[in-house]
Amino acid sequence: MRPSLLLLVALVACAGSKDDGETSPTVDAADTDTDTDTDTDTDTDTDTDTDTDTSSSGLTGLTGHTGHTGTTDTGAAQCFDGGFAPNLPGSGTCADPYVIELRYVPPGTIATVSTGTGGGDENLTNYGYCSAGTARDVVFQVRLPPNLGFEASVAAVAGADPRLILLEDASCGQPENGCSDRALGNCEYLDAVYGSGMFFGTSPLISVSELAASGTDYTLSLRTY
């Protein structure tokens, strides 16, 4: 065989030995999926509870005691009466006052007494307008447990005009620290607050008085707290 023919055969053989299964490597496309899920849940719950205690400011027995307005209280709705009638030693004067014993009764108990038709022009203190110039004074000593105050009420009597006067201690020479002097035909009410400057002891005096003596029989009610 000629040399040129041998060279041609060799070239053909080399070309046929190439691996027909080989392919170029492939590259995956980049992952372009972007998670855009955003939590937009907003808690808008707002507590709008505006509950306000609107309990009555009036008297509701012992625990609802309110309404201190200095030395004079003109609230007609606060007047009261009833309860028990204690013994009443004394004569209703500064030297020998009627004694209302409240040391041994529970707080909140009402005691009611009468002034009678007597009483005279006692020398009550001049330290206050309510006691100035009175013509008739019926004086009571209120005996109390330590640290307790009391309320006092005089029932209305048609055509009569009493005054309710609190003295600081067990003497007519003490200052007048409480007064109720309402218009003719109205009840009188006084709140004697212990330790507030009204009285500090356990036996203050209280007087049912009149500017012009009428001799009326008044009803006086007391209640400790």
C-alpha positions in Angstrom: 0.0 0.0 0.0 1.2 3.4 -0.8 2.3 5.6 2.0 -0.2 8.4 1.3 -3.1 5.9 1.6 -1.8 4.7 4.9 -1.8 8.2 6.3 -5.4 8.8 5.3 -6.6 5.6 7.0 -4.8 6.6 10.2 -6.5 10.0 10.3 -10.0 8.5 9.8 -9.4 6.1 12.7 -8.4 8.8 15.1 -11.5 10.9 14.3 -13.8 7.9 15.0 -12.3 7.3 18.5 -13.8 10.6 19.9 -16.4 10.0 22.9 -19.7 10.9 21.3 -21.4 11.0 24.9 -19.4 13.9 26.2 -21.4 17.2 26.4 -20.6 20.7 27.8 -21.4 21.2 31.4 -24.6 23.2 32.1 -25.0 26.0 34.6 -28.3 26.4 36.4 -29.9 29.9 36.3 -29.6 31.8 39.6 -32.6 31.5 41.9 -34.3 34.9 41.6 -37.4 34.1 43.6 -37.6 36.8 46.4 -39.9 36.2 49.4 -41.9 39.4 49.8 -44.3 38.1 52.5 -44.5 40.9 55.2 -46.4 40.7 58.5 -48.8 43.7 58.5 -51.0 42.5 61.4 -51.2 45.5 63.9 -52.8 45.1 67.3 -55.1 48.1 67.7 -56.9 46.9 70.9 -57.1 49.9 73.3 -58.5 49.7 76.9 -61.1 52.5 77.1 -62.5 51.5 80.5 -63.4 54.8 82.2 -65.3 53.4 85.1 -65.6 56.1 87.8 -66.9 55.7 91.4 -70.0 57.8 91.5 -71.3 56.7 94.9 -73.5 59.1 96.7 -71.9 61.6 98.9 -74.8 61.7 101.3 -75.1 59.9 104.6 -75.5 56.1 104.3 -75.3 55.0 107.9 -71.9 54.9 109.6 -69.7 54.0 106.6 -71.1 56.6 104.3 -70.5 59.5 106.6 -69.6 62.7 104.6 -70.5 66.3 104.2 -68.3 68.3 106.6 -68.8 72.0 105.8 -67.1 73.9 108.6 -69.2 74.8 111.6 -72.6 75.0 109.9 -74.3 72.3 107.9 -77.5 73.3 106.1 -78.4 70.0 104.5 -82.0 69.3 105.4 -81.8 65.8 104.1 -79.2 65.0 106.7 -81.6 65.6 109.6 -82.6 62.4 111.5 -84.5 61.2 114.6 -85.7 58.0 116.1 -83.6 55.5 118.0 -83.7 54.9 121.8 -84.5 57.3 124.6 -81.7 57.4 127.2 -82.1 58.5 130.8 -81.5 62.2 131.1 -80.0 63.3 134.5 -79.4 67.0 135.0 -81.3 70.2 134.7 -80.2 71.6 131.3 -78.1 74.4 132.7 -74.4 75.2 132.3 -73.8 74.2 135.9 -75.9 71.1 135.6 -76.4 70.0 132.0 -78.5 67.2 130.9 -76.3 64.2 130.4 -76.7 62.0 127.3 -74.7 58.8 127.9 -73.3 57.3 124.6 -70.2 55.6 125.8 -71.7 52.1 125.9 -73.7 52.0 122.7 -72.4 50.9 119.3 -71.4 53.6 116.8 -74.3 54.5 114.6 -76.9 54.1 117.3 -79.4 57.0 117.5 -80.4 58.5 120.8 -83.3 60.9 121.0 -84.2 63.2 123.9 -86.5 66.2 124.5 -85.5 69.6 125.7 -88.8 70.1 127.6 -90.3 73.5 128.0 -87.8 74.9 130.4 -84.3 76.2 130.0 -83.0 79.7 130.7 -80.7 82.4 129.5 -77.4 80.7 130.1 -74.1 82.5 129.9 -72.9 80.7 126.8 -69.5 81.5 125.3 -69.1 84.8 123.3 -66.7 83.0 121.0 -69.1 82.6 118.1 -72.1 84.3 116.5 -74.6 81.5 117.1 -74.5 81.8 120.9 -74.5 85.6 121.0 -77.6 87.1 122.5 -79.6 83.9 123.0 -82.6 84.2 125.4 -83.1 80.5 126.0 -80.5 77.7 126.2 -81.0 74.1 127.0 -77.6 72.6 127.6 -76.6 68.9 127.2 -73.3 67.1 127.9 -72.6 64.4 125.4 -70.5 61.5 126.9 -68.6 59.7 124.1 -66.1 56.9 123.7 -62.6 58.1 122.9 -61.9 59.4 119.4 -65.5 59.3 118.2 -67.5 62.1 116.7 -71.2 62.5 116.5 -74.0 64.1 114.5 -76.8 66.1 116.1 -80.2 66.9 114.7 -83.1 69.0 116.1 -86.5 68.3 114.5 -88.4 71.1 113.0 -91.3 72.6 114.9 -93.9 74.8 113.2 -93.5 78.5 114.2 -90.2 77.8 116.2 -86.6 78.7 115.3 -84.1 76.8 117.4 -80.3 77.0 117.1 -77.9 74.1 117.6 -74.6 75.1 119.2 -71.5 72.9 119.9 -69.0 74.0 122.5 -65.5 72.7 122.4 -65.5 71.0 125.8 -67.5 70.4 129.0 -67.8 74.1 129.9 -70.0 76.9 128.8 -66.8 79.1 128.7 -65.4 77.1 125.8 -65.4 78.4 122.2 -68.4 77.8 120.0 -67.0 75.4 117.3 -70.2 74.3 115.7 -73.5 76.0 114.8 -76.7 75.2 112.9 -79.0 78.1 112.5 -81.4 77.5 109.6 -84.5 79.4 108.6 -87.7 79.3 110.7 -89.5 75.9 110.4 -86.5 73.9 109.3 -84.7 71.1 111.2 -81.2 71.8 112.4 -78.2 69.5 111.7 -74.6 69.6 113.0 -71.7 67.3 112.4 -69.3 67.3 115.4 -66.0 65.9 113.9 -63.6 64.6 116.6 -60.1 66.1 116.5 -60.9 68.5 113.6 -60.8 71.6 115.8 -64.5 71.2 116.7 -63.8 69.2 119.9 -61.1 67.0 121.3 -62.4 65.4 124.5 -65.1 62.9 125.4 -67.8 65.1 126.9 -68.5 68.3 124.8 -71.5 70.5 125.5 -74.3 71.0 123.0 -77.1 73.5 123.4 -80.5 73.9 121.8 -81.0 77.6 122.0 -83.4 80.3 120.9 -82.8 84.0 120.1 -86.3 84.7 121.4 -87.5 82.3 124.1 -90.6 80.4 123.1 -90.5 77.6 125.6 -91.0 75.0 122.8 -90.3 71.4 123.5 -87.7 70.4 120.9 -86.5 66.9 120.0 -82.8 66.4 119.9 -81.3 63.3 118.2 -77.6 62.2 118.4 -75.7 59.6 116.5 -72.0 58.6 117.1 -69.6 57.5 114.3 
